[in-house]
């Protein structure tokens, strides 16, 4: 349905074949104004920051709940995630999420949290 609003100016040109100019002109102007508003709102929505998905986890702080070998499990937003870090992690410590690799979080020790 959203594409109909974007193609209205092209479809609106047919008004000039069926209606007299004093009627078709203002109607076409209304269609053009509506279509312009739709284009602007579409572009505006594409520029909004990400509000859902794993990308929202980057930059958040998590708590280490289990450490095993080179990996760990961290708790963030009430969810348990696998995590890996280049530095050793301690159970109960705070980490900052710096990236995501598949379903594994890339974390670093949070200096402010310890």
Secondary structure in CASP SS format (residue, H / E / C, confidence):
PFRMAT SS
TARGET T0000
AUTHOR 0000-0000-0000
METHOD secondary structure of the structure
MODEL  1
X C 1.00
X H 1.00
X H 1.00
X H 1.00
X H 1.00
X H 1.00
X H 1.00
X H 1.00
X H 1.00
X H 1.00
X H 1.00
X H 1.00
X C 1.00
X C 1.00
X H 1.00
X H 1.00
X H 1.00
X H 1.00
X C 1.00
X C 1.00
X H 1.00
X H 1.00
X H 1.00
X H 1.00
X H 1.00
X H 1.00
X H 1.00
X H 1.00
X H 1.00
X H 1.00
X H 1.00
X H 1.00
X H 1.00
X H 1.00
X H 1.00
X H 1.00
X H 1.00
X H 1.00
X H 1.00
X H 1.00
X H 1.00
X H 1.00
X H 1.00
X H 1.00
X H 1.00
X H 1.00
X C 1.00
X C 1.00
X C 1.00
X C 1.00
X C 1.00
X C 1.00
X C 1.00
X H 1.00
X H 1.00
X H 1.00
X H 1.00
X C 1.00
X C 1.00
X C 1.00
X E 1.00
X E 1.00
X E 1.00
X E 1.00
X E 1.00
X E 1.00
X E 1.00
X E 1.00
X C 1.00
X C 1.00
X E 1.00
X E 1.00
X E 1.00
X E 1.00
X E 1.00
X E 1.00
X C 1.00
X C 1.00
X E 1.00
X E 1.00
X E 1.00
X E 1.00
X E 1.00
X E 1.00
X C 1.00
X C 1.00
X C 1.00
X C 1.00
X C 1.00
X C 1.00
X C 1.00
X C 1.00
X C 1.00
X E 1.00
X E 1.00
X E 1.00
X E 1.00
X E 1.00
X E 1.00
X E 1.00
X E 1.00
X C 1.00
X C 1.00
X E 1.00
X E 1.00
X E 1.00
X E 1.00
X E 1.00
X E 1.00
X C 1.00
X C 1.00
X C 1.00
X C 1.00
X C 1.00
END
